[in-house]
């Protein structure tokens, strides 16, 4: 299940993408938004990795049945 942190990062990435798609940014601002997207994507990657590692501690996981 996505964390609140991951939800916030996703929302920020979606807003930045919409800003870029609008096409009204000057080149310097567009470059700054692209840099922000890269930073946010990195944070999202770290958060996903954290969630996966936390899930490894509980191999059965919430809502899943054990095999065997």
BATI-437177 format. One record per residue (C-alpha): residue in one letter; x, y, z; chain. Coordinates in Angstrom, 1 decimal. Layout:
N
<site><rest>A</rest><px>X</px><py>Y</py><pz>Z</pz><kette>A</kette></site>
...
END
This chain:
68
<site><rest>X</rest><px>0.0</px><py>0.0</py><pz>0.0</pz><kette>A</kette></site>
<site><rest>X</rest><px>1.5</px><py>3.4</py><pz>-1.0</pz><kette>A</kette></site>
<site><rest>X</rest><px>2.6</px><py>5.6</py><pz>1.9</pz><kette>A</kette></site>
<site><rest>X</rest><px>1.5</px><py>9.2</py><pz>2.3</pz><kette>A</kette></site>
<site><rest>X</rest><px>5.1</px><py>10.2</py><pz>1.4</pz><kette>A</kette></site>
<site><rest>X</rest><px>4.8</px><py>8.4</py><pz>-1.9</pz><kette>A</kette></site>
<site><rest>X</rest><px>1.4</px><py>9.9</py><pz>-2.6</pz><kette>A</kette></site>
<site><rest>X</rest><px>2.8</px><py>13.4</py><pz>-2.0</pz><kette>A</kette></site>
<site><rest>X</rest><px>5.7</px><py>12.8</py><pz>-4.3</pz><kette>A</kette></site>
<site><rest>X</rest><px>3.4</px><py>11.5</py><pz>-7.0</pz><kette>A</kette></site>
<site><rest>X</rest><px>1.2</px><py>14.5</py><pz>-6.7</pz><kette>A</kette></site>
<site><rest>X</rest><px>4.2</px><py>16.8</py><pz>-7.0</pz><kette>A</kette></site>
<site><rest>X</rest><px>5.5</px><py>15.0</py><pz>-10.1</pz><kette>A</kette></site>
<site><rest>X</rest><px>2.0</px><py>15.2</py><pz>-11.7</pz><kette>A</kette></site>
<site><rest>X</rest><px>1.9</px><py>18.9</py><pz>-11.1</pz><kette>A</kette></site>
<site><rest>X</rest><px>5.4</px><py>19.4</py><pz>-12.5</pz><kette>A</kette></site>
<site><rest>X</rest><px>4.5</px><py>17.3</py><pz>-15.6</pz><kette>A</kette></site>
<site><rest>X</rest><px>1.4</px><py>19.4</py><pz>-16.2</pz><kette>A</kette></site>
<site><rest>X</rest><px>3.4</px><py>22.5</py><pz>-15.9</pz><kette>A</kette></site>
<site><rest>X</rest><px>5.8</px><py>21.2</py><pz>-18.5</pz><kette>A</kette></site>
<site><rest>X</rest><px>3.1</px><py>20.0</py><pz>-20.8</pz><kette>A</kette></site>
<site><rest>X</rest><px>1.4</px><py>23.5</py><pz>-20.7</pz><kette>A</kette></site>
<site><rest>X</rest><px>4.4</px><py>24.7</py><pz>-22.8</pz><kette>A</kette></site>
<site><rest>X</rest><px>4.3</px><py>28.2</py><pz>-21.3</pz><kette>A</kette></site>
<site><rest>X</rest><px>7.5</px><py>28.0</py><pz>-19.3</pz><kette>A</kette></site>
<site><rest>X</rest><px>10.6</px><py>29.9</py><pz>-20.3</pz><kette>A</kette></site>
<site><rest>X</rest><px>13.6</px><py>27.6</py><pz>-20.9</pz><kette>A</kette></site>
<site><rest>X</rest><px>15.3</px><py>28.3</py><pz>-17.6</pz><kette>A</kette></site>
<site><rest>X</rest><px>12.1</px><py>27.6</py><pz>-15.6</pz><kette>A</kette></site>
<site><rest>X</rest><px>11.5</px><py>24.4</py><pz>-17.7</pz><kette>A</kette></site>
<site><rest>X</rest><px>15.0</px><py>23.2</py><pz>-16.9</pz><kette>A</kette></site>
<site><rest>X</rest><px>14.4</px><py>23.9</py><pz>-13.2</pz><kette>A</kette></site>
<site><rest>X</rest><px>11.2</px><py>21.9</py><pz>-13.3</pz><kette>A</kette></site>
<site><rest>X</rest><px>12.9</px><py>19.0</py><pz>-15.1</pz><kette>A</kette></site>
<site><rest>X</rest><px>15.6</px><py>19.0</py><pz>-12.4</pz><kette>A</kette></site>
<site><rest>X</rest><px>12.9</px><py>19.0</py><pz>-9.7</pz><kette>A</kette></site>
<site><rest>X</rest><px>11.2</px><py>16.0</py><pz>-11.5</pz><kette>A</kette></site>
<site><rest>X</rest><px>14.5</px><py>14.1</py><pz>-11.4</pz><kette>A</kette></site>
<site><rest>X</rest><px>14.9</px><py>14.9</py><pz>-7.7</pz><kette>A</kette></site>
<site><rest>X</rest><px>11.4</px><py>13.9</py><pz>-6.9</pz><kette>A</kette></site>
<site><rest>X</rest><px>11.8</px><py>10.7</py><pz>-8.9</pz><kette>A</kette></site>
<site><rest>X</rest><px>14.9</px><py>9.9</py><pz>-6.9</pz><kette>A</kette></site>
<site><rest>X</rest><px>13.0</px><py>10.4</py><pz>-3.6</pz><kette>A</kette></site>
<site><rest>X</rest><px>10.2</px><py>8.2</py><pz>-4.9</pz><kette>A</kette></site>
<site><rest>X</rest><px>12.7</px><py>5.5</py><pz>-5.7</pz><kette>A</kette></site>
<site><rest>X</rest><px>14.1</px><py>5.6</py><pz>-2.2</pz><kette>A</kette></site>
<site><rest>X</rest><px>10.7</px><py>5.4</py><pz>-0.7</pz><kette>A</kette></site>
<site><rest>X</rest><px>9.7</px><py>2.5</py><pz>-2.9</pz><kette>A</kette></site>
<site><rest>X</rest><px>12.9</px><py>0.7</py><pz>-1.9</pz><kette>A</kette></site>
<site><rest>X</rest><px>12.2</px><py>1.4</py><pz>1.7</pz><kette>A</kette></site>
<site><rest>X</rest><px>8.7</px><py>-0.1</py><pz>1.4</pz><kette>A</kette></site>
<site><rest>X</rest><px>10.0</px><py>-3.2</py><pz>-0.4</pz><kette>A</kette></site>
<site><rest>X</rest><px>12.7</px><py>-3.8</py><pz>2.2</pz><kette>A</kette></site>
<site><rest>X</rest><px>10.1</px><py>-3.3</py><pz>5.0</pz><kette>A</kette></site>
<site><rest>X</rest><px>7.9</px><py>-5.9</py><pz>3.2</pz><kette>A</kette></site>
<site><rest>X</rest><px>10.8</px><py>-8.3</py><pz>3.1</pz><kette>A</kette></site>
<site><rest>X</rest><px>10.8</px><py>-8.4</py><pz>6.9</pz><kette>A</kette></site>
<site><rest>X</rest><px>7.3</px><py>-9.9</py><pz>6.6</pz><kette>A</kette></site>
<site><rest>X</rest><px>7.5</px><py>-12.5</py><pz>3.8</pz><kette>A</kette></site>
<site><rest>X</rest><px>3.7</px><py>-13.3</py><pz>3.9</pz><kette>A</kette></site>
<site><rest>X</rest><px>2.7</px><py>-9.6</py><pz>3.7</pz><kette>A</kette></site>
<site><rest>X</rest><px>-0.6</px><py>-8.1</py><pz>4.5</pz><kette>A</kette></site>
<site><rest>X</rest><px>-3.6</px><py>-9.6</py><pz>2.7</pz><kette>A</kette></site>
<site><rest>X</rest><px>-1.5</px><py>-12.4</py><pz>1.1</pz><kette>A</kette></site>
<site><rest>X</rest><px>-1.8</px><py>-16.1</py><pz>1.7</pz><kette>A</kette></site>
<site><rest>X</rest><px>1.4</px><py>-18.1</py><pz>2.3</pz><kette>A</kette></site>
<site><rest>X</rest><px>2.2</px><py>-20.7</py><pz>-0.4</pz><kette>A</kette></site>
<site><rest>X</rest><px>2.7</px><py>-24.3</py><pz>0.5</pz><kette>A</kette></site>
END
